[in-house]
């Protein structure tokens, strides 16, 4: 008999692998159709620029309360206290100054929005000392202070005089040696 397969018929029942694959496709379709889109309010953030500063420095704060960026929000941190952020070009912005006596360390910065969204970031206060004066680099003869121009002029004239003197002295020796 032609057209019959050796396993006993024209059509074979699906294998176990094909059945499992079909089940996964159905489960995947159910999950995708039944998935709920991301809720508004999950896109809140707060950022501090720069995020590492020395005590006494000023920082910029930029935040988003997702759909609440047209209303004020509040940022609180032990690094600088409480700051009210105001709407600015689609974001919430503000500025804060870290007090000069603030201890070095990492301080959380917490955003609380009027629509109950929250976000957190970290501000690092560095342990650096400000230099009290410039580095000791010498006398400063070319620093551009008073008298610099005359000092350079005298040095230039002296250099030209030395070159001319050596030129005349060398020229006389050659003349005398050839006679």
N, C-alpha and C positions, 0 to 999 in steps of 0.2 A: 504494500500500500504506500503509495506515494503521498507526501505531504504530512504524514504523521511523524511525530517526533518519537525518539526511542523511549522517552519517559512516559509515554502513554497517552498523549493527546496533542491536539493542535495548539492549545493555549495552556500555559503553565500558570499556576497560582503564584501571586507575588511572594517573593522571598521575605524573610524576617527583616532583612536590612531595609528593604523598600518600605515595609510596614512601619518600621521605626522612623525612617526619614519622613514619611507622610505624617506621622504623629507629631514630630518636631515642627513641621511646617504649620500644622494646625494650631499647635500651642503658641508658636511665634506670632502667627496672625492674631490670635486672641489677645496676646499681651500687647501687641502694637495698637490694636483697635481700642483696647480697654485702658490704655495708658492715659493718665491725666496730664495735660500740659503743665509746664513749670508755673508755679504760682507767682504772681507779682509779689515783690517784696524780698525775693531771694538775692537781689543784686545790690544790696547795700554794701558800701565799703567806706573806709576812711584811710587816708594816707597823710603822712607828715613828711615835709621836705625841708631840709635834709633830715634823714631819719637818724643820723648820728651827729650830735652837736656838743659843743663845750658849754658848760654852765655860763649863763649870761647871754646866750645867743637867741636870736629870733627864728621861729619856724613858721612855715606856711602850712595850713591844714586845708585839704580838699576832700570832700566826701560826697556820697550819693545815698539818698534814702529811697532809691528806685522811683516810685511814682510820687514821692513826697518832696521833690527838689524845689517846689515853689513855696515851701514853708521853712521857717527857721528850725534848726536842730541844735543839739548841745553835745559838746565834747568835754569829757572829764578825764584828767590825768593827775597823778601825784607829781609829775614833772613840772606842770605849769598851772594847775588848777582847772577852773571851769571856763569854757569859751563858747560863745554863741556863734554858730555858723549861719551865714545869710545866703540867700539865693544869688548866684552869679553865673550867667551864661550856661544854664543847665546843670550846674553843680552847686554845692554848698561850700563856701570858703570862709576862712578866717585866719587870724595870725595870733601867735602866742609867744611870750618870752619866757625862757627858762631862767629862773632866778640865779644870780651869780653865786649864791652859796649852796646850790643844789648838789647833793652827793652824787658821785658817779654811779651808774647802774642802768638797768633796763627798766623802763616804766611803761605799763600798758596805757594805751590811749583808747578810751571807750566812746563810741558814738551812740547816742540815743535819739531816734527820730520821733516826730509827732505821730507817725503812723505805726509806732511800736517796732519798727525795724531797728536792729542793732548791728554794730560791727566793731571790730577791735584790731589795733595794730600796736607796734612797739616803738617807742622812742628811746634811743640810747644816749645817755649823758656820759661824755668821755672824761677821763681823768688826765687832762692836759693843762699845763701851766702856760700862761702868756709870757713871752719874753719881755723883759723890762726895758731893754735897749737893743740896738742892732749889734751884729757880731763884730768882734775886734778884727778888722781887716787891714789895718795899717794906718798910715798918716793921712790918707785921703788927698794926696797931692793932685789928683785928677778928678776930684769929686765935683768940680764946678763951683766951688765956693769963691769968696773974695780973693783976688790976687792970682787966681789960677791962670788967667790969660797972660799976665806979665811973666809968670814963672815959665810957662811954655815958650814964650817968645824969647826970653833970655837963653833958655836951653837950646832952642833952635839956632839962634845967632852964634852961640858958642860952638855948636857942632859944625856949622858952615865955616867958621873961622879956622877950626882945626883942620878940616878937609882942605881949605885953600892953602894953609901953611904947609901941610904935607905935600901938596901938589907943587908948590914953588920950591920947596927944599929938594924934592925928588928930581925936579926938572934941572936944577943947578948942578946936581951931582952928575947927571948923565952928560950935561954939556961939558963939564970940566974933565970928565974921564975920557971923552972922545978926542980932546985936543992934543 
